[in-house]
Amino acid sequence: MNEEEKQALQTEILDTLVAIEKLQLKRKSLLKEASLLGIIALGIMGIGAYGSVQEWTEFPIFQGAIAAGGILLAIAFRPLQQCKQQIDLYEKKLSELETWLKKNNLEYKADVRVSRNQKGDYVVQKSIKLATIK
């Protein structure tokens, strides 16, 4: 394996690791938003249940509240599912790269740190070393 191939492989591994870290950060922020919407949805369902027990109206309040809460929960947790699917795809790609490295008697040590600055942009610090397995 020549230097150009090693450099391309290192870049691909680092890009994959950075993408995984970015998606995990994104997932954390989505989880905060989803939990807020989930609490609101449960509150709506609770109010609907209370209204149904108190018989505020003849309208089926409980079923309407359950439907509204369910829709809100779906809206809240769908982006989390999509983010998890993307993370799984990148982890599968990383696994394939690691398998290829093992077949070629190589291993890597990578250090990837991703954070956000105050503007919301990603700050990436990364390094990688390829070594031959002895």
C-alpha positions in Angstrom: 0.0 0.0 0.0 1.5 3.3 -1.1 1.3 6.6 0.7 -1.5 8.0 -1.4 -3.7 5.0 -0.7 -2.8 5.3 3.0 -3.7 9.0 3.0 -7.0 8.3 1.3 -7.8 5.6 3.7 -7.0 7.8 6.7 -9.1 10.5 5.3 -12.1 8.2 4.8 -11.8 6.8 8.3 -11.5 10.2 9.9 -14.4 11.6 7.8 -16.6 8.6 8.9 -15.6 9.1 12.6 -16.3 12.8 12.4 -19.7 12.2 10.8 -20.6 9.8 13.6 -19.6 12.3 16.3 -21.5 15.1 14.6 -24.6 13.0 14.3 -24.3 12.0 18.0 -24.2 15.7 19.0 -27.2 16.4 16.7 -29.0 13.5 18.4 -28.4 15.0 21.8 -30.0 18.3 20.8 -32.9 16.5 19.1 -33.4 14.5 22.3 -33.9 17.6 24.3 -36.4 19.0 21.8 -38.2 15.6 21.6 -38.5 15.3 25.4 -40.1 18.7 25.6 -42.6 17.9 22.9 -43.2 14.5 24.6 -44.0 16.2 27.9 -46.4 18.5 26.1 -48.0 15.5 24.4 -48.4 13.6 27.7 -49.9 16.8 29.2 -52.4 17.0 26.4 -53.3 13.4 26.9 -53.7 13.9 30.7 -55.9 16.9 30.2 -58.0 14.9 27.8 -58.3 12.0 30.3 -59.3 14.4 33.1 -61.8 16.2 30.8 -63.3 12.8 29.9 -63.7 11.8 33.5 -65.2 15.1 34.5 -67.5 14.9 31.5 -66.9 18.5 30.4 -68.6 17.9 27.1 -70.3 15.2 25.1 -67.5 15.4 22.6 -65.1 12.4 22.9 -62.4 14.5 24.4 -60.2 11.6 25.6 -60.0 10.1 22.1 -59.2 13.5 20.5 -56.5 14.1 23.1 -55.0 10.7 22.6 -54.9 11.3 18.8 -53.4 14.8 19.2 -50.8 13.5 21.7 -49.9 10.6 19.5 -49.4 12.9 16.5 -47.2 15.2 18.6 -45.1 12.2 19.8 -44.7 11.1 16.2 -43.5 14.5 15.2 -41.2 14.6 18.2 -39.5 11.3 17.8 -39.3 10.9 14.0 -36.1 13.0 13.6 -34.5 10.9 16.3 -35.2 7.8 14.4 -33.8 9.3 11.2 -30.6 10.4 13.0 -30.2 6.9 14.5 -30.5 5.4 11.0 -27.8 7.7 9.7 -25.5 6.8 12.7 -26.1 3.1 11.9 -25.1 3.6 8.3 -21.8 5.4 9.2 -21.1 2.7 11.9 -21.6 0.0 9.2 -19.2 1.9 6.9 -16.6 2.1 9.7 -17.0 -1.6 10.4 -16.4 -2.4 6.8 -13.3 -0.2 6.8 -12.0 -1.9 9.9 -12.6 -5.3 8.4 -10.6 -4.2 5.3 -7.8 -3.0 7.5 -7.6 -6.3 9.4 -7.4 -8.2 6.1 -4.4 -6.1 5.1 -2.8 -6.4 8.6 -3.3 -2.8 9.5 -4.8 -1.1 12.5 -5.6 2.5 13.3 -5.6 4.8 16.3 -7.8 7.8 15.9 -8.6 10.7 18.2 -11.7 12.6 17.1 -13.3 15.4 19.2 -16.3 17.3 17.9 -17.9 20.1 19.8 -20.0 23.2 19.0 -18.9 26.8 19.4 -21.2 29.6 20.4 -22.3 30.2 16.9 -23.5 26.6 16.6 -20.7 25.6 14.2 -18.9 22.3 14.6 -15.3 22.5 16.0 -13.4 19.4 14.9 -10.1 18.1 16.2 -8.9 14.9 14.7 -5.8 12.8 14.3 -5.1 9.2 13.0 -2.2 6.8 12.8 -2.1 3.7 10.7 0.1 0.9 11.9 1.0 -2.6 10.8 -0.2 -5.5 13.0 2.7 -7.6 14.1 
